[in-house]
Amino acid sequence: MTVVRDLMTPMPQTIGFDISVEKALVMMEKCTCHHLPVLEGGKLVGVLSDRDLSMARYSSDNIKAEHLVKDMMTDTPVVIDPSAEISTAIQTMLDNKINSLIVRAEGNQPWGILTSTDLLRYVMDKT
């Protein structure tokens, strides 16, 4: 049985809550990712997605340099256990209309992130 820990990205790229949105955009391009867990003092406080940034672009003329990650991020990231079944992860994403889940650390194992892209790759590998 495949579970979340089998598909997640351990120790994903993160960003600080007080970093400019411009730098966040550059970081997403550089690491070719669509979601950045947001940390404050090493503690998870949110998730910034490319969707958050796109919505910000449409709500104003453009993203201003003074906007910070904390102004754009989702401050209630959805967390899932690494031992959760893949079907549970998929249903959680569907129920919350999101494309990523933060994976809780377990024992000596690192925390991580599971994205809809990870799940789509899994489905394609099974077909």
Secondary structure, DSSP 8 states (H G I E B T S, - for coil): --BHHHHSEES---EETTSBHHHHHHHHHHTT-SEEEEEETTEEEEEEEHHHHHHHHHHSSS--TT-BHHHHSBSS--EE-TTSBHHHHHHHHHHHT-SEEEE--BTTB--EEEEHHHHHHHHHHH-
